[in-house]
């Protein structure tokens, strides 16, 4: 079993900024990166005509703490209550020296 996993989220920009602040320093998060831009689909709020502000949050996490981190991320994004975006777990990562 690999030591690390990648978790990604495509979310609205404001939610991404909040989630990044809350999740980036959590136990088990090795690396966190937030990229923002505009998206023409997925989100109903369009601040720029056909486009809305979006964020992609990428986390590299300790495989043993994956479930706890996913639950924390879902809670911070409000995914359990409403449609706020997509969260996905990627393939296992191997640490290279």
HELIX and SHEET records of a PDB file:
HELIX    1   1 UNK A   13  UNK A   23  1                                  11    
HELIX    2   2 UNK A   63  UNK A   65  5                                   3    
HELIX    3   3 UNK A   66  UNK A   77  1                                  12    
SHEET    1   A 4 UNK A  29  UNK A  39  0                                        
SHEET    2   A 4 UNK A  52  UNK A  62 -1                                        
SHEET    3   A 4 UNK A   4  UNK A  12 -1                                        
SHEET    4   A 4 UNK A  85  UNK A  93 -1                                        
END                                                                             
